[in-house]
Amino acid sequence: MGEETLVGAEGEETGDGQKSMTEEMKTNGCECPEGWKENIRRLSYRCTTLIQGDYVWLDLKSGREFEVPIGAVVKLCDSGQIQVTDDEGNEHWISPQNATNIKPMHPTSIHGVEDMIRLGDLNEAGILRNLLIRYREKLIYTYTGSILVAVNPYQLLPIYTADQIRLYTNKKIGEMPPHIFAIADNCYFNMQRNNRDQCCIISGESGAGKTESTKLILQFLAAISGQHSWIEQQACDERNYHIFYCMLNGMTADEKKKLGLSRAGNYTYLTMGNCTTCDGRDDMKEYSNIRSAMKVLMFTEKENWEISKLLAAILHMGNLRYDARTYDNLDACEVVRSPHLTTSAALLEVDCKDLMNCLTSRTLITRGETVSTPLSMDQALDVRDAFVKPSPYEILCRCSFEQLCINFANENLQQFFVRHVFKLEQEEYNLEHINWQHIEFTDNQDALDMIAIKPMNIISLID
């Protein structure tokens, strides 16, 4: 138990049988001075209910604008005074005259809550302290019902990974700790259930993190609604593209030897879902059907072999390993030499050294000058995985109407991103006269207008 000071109220005895301060003064023929009786009563109440370690609200009454009570913890109750330490680490002594400056803190405000609707002290001070407590624990997100309050941490936090996206997918708000992904998932769920457009409002002061929040919501929506990146990641009990397994089971031993291939369990890209077989599918028979279909479509043997080389190169590249390095105080890496590296280069018909440079560095050409920058190991892994993915856009000499519609949808998505990340933010900076450096970006609005703006556009002409 912490230290406790017991001061009896008027007309009562204290815990040790002694008379109260007021009774003692009357016994000695003294009357309590005007005003002191009430102060003694207030202090008596405070001290009989507060012990060391209790949390209180401290109202300093400094007279400053926007001043609110601050949280504090009782350190000492001694000789009619209370010593507290506030949330900023400052110590205060509360005298009998200022006893009304402290109030007990509700238990929900002591350690903070994930949803501020549950706060017992549902006022400005309670909200601010709750956000402060969570911010100090690097918990930057807090709910207020279905509203998410975000505090800008001004640092990178490891809470926006692919694993986090999977954790918050198809979860109701409140099932998981507060997160912006939960808000994005809720919007997506309601859109699917109600078949209606959804609106997510992101509001805050300049520098509060609105732009980052917008990008994170788009990141989540793109991840759960777009085409899955099957090649470099699979969910549990899920296979990669079937063609890889069909090829490994259907090829002859001589063909696999030429491509440096073995069984499916030896390749990273084929084992990330811990599943290499599929019930109801005969991979060997499927491969035979694929080869027959390609013959019907007039693929030559050479073309078939080139496709097999490309698929084999993807599997070998998935097995490449990297070592972290530091060059000129920059994070860098290098590809560990292995048969997978040399085989990948041979199958792609490129020089092994050129392939290594492509996977571990970024090259920029500006005004005739070539600048090469090393990639960190994480960046290099992303480059490798991006290299083996199917291209999201088709580069064709002739563009069908279907492809035009696909490209138009993609360009609209790009314009949505540009508008919210660049245009609106920079317009707000101008309105608020904030000193900032203009960011150049490619605006595709003219192209979109040419395709679809009324009354005269490409779509109308085609129709």
N, C-alpha and C positions, 0 to 999 in steps of 0.2 A: 504494500500500500504506500502511496505517496504521502507527503506531509499534508496535514489538514489543520486549518485554523478554525476553531469553533468559537463564535462570538454570539452570546445569547441575545435574542430580541427583547424588546422592552417587556418587563413583567415576567420574564422567564428565567430559569436557572440554566447555566451552561452545563455541559456534559459532566464536569467534575464536581457539581453541586454548588459551585460558587455563584454569587449573584451576578446579574448582568451589569454592564457598565452604567446603565441608566439608574438601576436600583441602588448601586453603590454610591452614585452621586447624591441621590435622595437621602440615603442614610447619613451622609456627612453634612446634610443641611444645604446642599447645593442643588440648584435647578439647572437642568440641561439648557444651554444657550439656544436661542431661537434659531431654527434651521438645522442645528446639529442633531436633534432627535430624529429627523427624517433621514439625514445622511447615515446616522448610526444604524437605523433600521434597514436601509438599502444595503449598506456594507455587510451587515449581519446576514442578510439573506444571501448575498453573493458568496460570502465566505463559508456559510454552512452548506452550500450546494456545489462549490468548486473545490477540487483538490488538484494536487500536482499531476500534470499530464492531461488535464481536461482541455478541450478546444473551445475557444470563444470567438465572438465577433468583437473586434476592437474599433470603436468609432472615435477617431482622433479629433474630429470637429475642427479641422484646420481652417475651414472657411474657403478653401480652394474650390474652383469649379470642377465638376465631375468627380468630387471626392466621394468614395463609398467606404463602408466599413471593411476592414482587412482581417483576415483570419489570424489567430494567434493561439499559442499554447501556454497554459499556466505553468510557470516554473517554480513559484514559491508563494505561499500565503503566510505572511509573518507580520506580527505586530500591527494588525489592522490594515496592512497594505498587501496588494497583490502584484507580483512580478510576472510579466508575460513576455514572450518572444514572438514577434509577428512573422508572417510568411516571408518577409524580406530579410529576416535575421536581426532586426532591430529590437532592443529590449526597452520595455516600458514599465514604470511603477505606477500603479493605480491607487490613488489616495482615496480616503472616504468621500471627499468632495466630488470626485469624478467616478464614483461607483456605477453611475448609470451609463458610463461609456462602454461597458462590456455586457454582452448578452451570451447565453449559452448557445453553442453551435449544434445544429441538428446532426445526428449520427451520419446521415447520408452525405453531408458536406465534408466530413473529415478526410476520407480517402478518395472521394470522387465516385461518380457513377457514369456508366456508358450512355444512359439516356437521361437527360436533364429534367424530363418530366417527373422523374422519381425523386428529385431533390425536395427535401423538407423545407429548406431555405430557398424558395423559388422567388428570388429577387436578383437585382443586378449584382450584388456582392456574391451571392451564392453561385451565379452563373460564371462570373469571372474567376472565382477561386477554383471551381471545378475544371475549367479550361486550363488554368495554370498548373494544377496538380497533374493532369494528364499530359500536358506539354512537357513537363519535367521528366516524365517517364517515357518520352518519345511516342506518346499516343496522341497524334495530332487530330484525330477524327472523333467527334462526339455527336450523338443523336440528340435532337429535340423532337421527339415523335418521328415523323417521316422526313424531317429536315436534318441535313447533315451540316454540322459546323466544323470547318477546317481551319486550323491555325498553321500559317506558313512556317515550316521549320528552317527555311533557308539553308537546307543541306539535303543531300541525296539519302533517301531511306530505302532499304531493301524490301519494300512492301508492295512492289508493283510487278512482280515476276509472273511468268506463265503459271507457276504453281498457285500463286494467289488468285489468278483469274479462274483457275479450275475450282478453287475452294469456294469462291463466291458465286459461281454459276448455279442457277436454279435454287437459290436460297432466299427465304423470306427475310425482310429486314428484321433484325433482332436475333436471328439464329446464329450469326457470326458477329465478332466485334465490329464496331463502326468502321466503315471504309467507303471510299467513293465508288469502288466496284459494286458495292451492294446497291447503291442508288442507280447505277447504270443497268444492273441486272433487273432491278424492279421496273425500270422504264421499258426494257426489252420484253419482260414477261407480260406486262400490261398491254403492250402493243400487240403481242401475239394472241393474248386471250380475248381482248376486246376488238381487235382488228381496227384500231384507231391510232392516229398519230399521237405521239407523246411529246411533252415539252419538259425539259429539265432546266430550271433557271439557276444560273450561277451568278451570284451577286457578291460584291465586296469592294473595299477601298482599293486604290492603286497599290500594287505590290502585295495584295492579299493572296495571290496565287490563282486568279481566275483562269489565266491562260493555261497554266499547268493542269488545272482541274479539267479544263475542256479537252486537252490532249489525252488525259488519262481516261476520260469517258469514251473518247473515240477509239483509244487503244483497246479498251475492253469490248466495245461493240464490234470492232473489226475482228477481234479474236474469236468471238463466239458466233458471229453471224456469217463470216466469210468462209471461203473454202479452207478446210483444214490443211495444215502443212504436214501431210502424212509422212513425207520422206524423213524429216529429221525429228519427228515426235509422234508418239502414239499413246493413246490411253491404255490403261491396264486391260489385258485380255483382248487387245486389238492388234491386227496385223497391219503391215505397211501395204503398199500397192501389191495386188495379187501377182502381177507379172514377175516380180522378183522371185517369189517362191515357186511359181510355175517354171521359170527358167532354170532354177537350181535343181529342180526335181525332174525336169523333162529333157535337159541337155544330155548328150553323151559324155562319157568320161573324157574323151579326147577334146571335145569342145570346151568343157570346163577347164581342162588343163591349159589350153591356149589362152584362156581369159584369166587364169590364176584364181579360179573360183573353187569353193568347197561347199560345205553344208550351210544352211541358213543360220544355224546357231552361232556361227563364227563372225557374224557381221553386226556391228552396233545398230545400224539403221533397221535391222530386221528383228531385233530382240528387245527394243525399248518397251514394248507392250507385254513382254514375257509370254508371247504367243507366236508360234511359227507354223501351226497347223490350223485348219478351219474345217469344222464339222460339215460334212455334206459336199465337200469339194475334193476332187481328185486332181491335184496340181499337175501330175504327169499327163493325164488325159487332156486337161485344159491347155497345156502347152502345145500338145499335138493339134488341138483345134485352132489355136492361135496361128500356128505355122500354116495350116491349111487355109485359113481365112486370108492370110497375107498373100498366099499364092493366087487366090481368087482375085484379090485386089491388084494383082500384077506387080507385087514387090519382087525385085530380083534377089538372088542369093546374096549378092554383095550388099544390097541395101539391108537385108535381114541381118547380116553379120555386123554391119555398122551400128545398127540399133542395139544388138547384143553387146557390142563393145562399149557403147555409151552407158547402158544399164550396169554393166560390170564395173565401169569406172566410178559410177556413183557409189556402189557398195564399197569399193576400195577406199574412196575418199572419206567415207564415213568412219573408217578405221584409222585415219591419220591421227597422230598424237602430237601435242605441242609442248615445248619447254619454255617457261617464262624467262625473259632476259631483260636487261636494262642497258640501253644505249644512249649516251649523252643525256643522262638523267631522265630519259623517257621510257615508259613501260613498253616493252617489245616482247617478241617471242620468235621462235624458230620451229620449223617442222622437224620432228624426229625422223631421221632417215630409217626407212623400213621398206620391205618388199611392196607394201601397199602404195608407197609414194612412187617408186619407179614403175610399178605396173599401171598406176593411174596415168602417169605421164605418157607411157607407151600407148595405152589404149586411146588417149585423147590426141596422140600424135603431136605432142608439144615437148619442148626441152624441159627436163626435170628442174633445172635451176629457175627457169622462167615461171614454172608452176609454183615453186616455193615462194618466189617473190610476189606473185599474184595473190597468194593466200596469206601473206604476212605483212604486206605494206600497202599503202594507199598512194597512188601517183596522181598528181594534179599538174595540168599544163596551163599556165597563165602567161599570156603575152610572149609566147615562144619559149618560156622558161619551164623546165620540168622539175617539180618538187616531189620528192618521195618521203613519206612519213611512215614510221613503223606502227604496226597495230599491236595493241595489248592482246593477251591470250584470249580474253573474252570476245574482243572485237574480231579476232582471227577466226574463232569458232563460228561466229555469226556469218562472217564472209563465206566460210566453207559451206555452211548449211544453206545460205542464200544461193550459192553457186549451183548446188545440185537440185534446187527446187524447180518445178515447172514454171516457165515464164508466165506471169499474170496477164501479159498483153501479147496479142498476136501481131507480128510484123508481116504484113502481107502486101504484095504488089497491088492486089485488087481487094477492096473492102466491101463485103456484102452488107445488106441492110441490117441484118442481125448483128454483125460486128460493129456497124455504126452505132446502133442502139446501146450495145455494151460499152463502147468507148465513150458515148455521150453520158451514160450513167457514171462511169469512172471519173470523167471530167467534172461532172456536177459535184461529186464527192470531194474532189480536189478543191473546187471553188468554195465549198462549204468550209473546208479546213482553212484555206487561205483567208476567207472572210473573218472567221472567228479568231484565228491566231495572229493575223497581221493587220487587216484593215480596221476592224472595230477597235482593237487595242490601240492602234496608232492614232485613230480619230479621237479616242478618249484622252490620250496624252496631249493632243493639240488643244482640246477644249479646256483642259485643266492647266495648260501652260507649263507642262512638265518638261524639263530640259532632258532631251534624249537624242540618241543618234538614229536617224532614219534607217530602216532595214529594207534593202532591195529584195523584191520577190517577183516571181513570174505570175502575172495575172492572166488567167485564161478566159475572162469574162467576155471579151470580144468574140472569141471562137464559139462560146456557148450561145451568144446572141445570134451569131450568123446561122447556127444550126436550128435554133428553136424560137427566137424572139418573134412575136407577132407584129404585123400581119404577114410579112414576107420573110421566109427563111428556107433553108435547105429542105427541111421536112415537108413544108408546104409545096415546094417545087416538085419533090419526089412524088407526093400524093397527087 
